[in-house]
Amino acid sequence: MANQNTLDTTRDARLEARVSAAQKNLLQQAAALSGRTLSEFVVASAQDAARRVLAEHESIRLSREEQLAFVQALLNPPEPNARLKRAAKAYRQRTGA
């Protein structure tokens, strides 16, 4: 998988979208104000949005209360119950660990 932080400079794939006249006008105005072509603006905007969505899904945000509970669970884990013990045993048997 390519590094998501590097820009692929080869442009061999196409992306098409149908938009309303009002949407196109809005995008053209924004592109002009940012000194980009419409295509450059749309691609850069979509890429920025995609990175934000990926970043949101790659991080976990916890409230202060949840943070404390998480740390407590790490520092003082509960004893494994019967179901967890069976799962661990089954895993060891499958993997030979």
Disulfide bonds with the S-S distance in Angstrom:
none
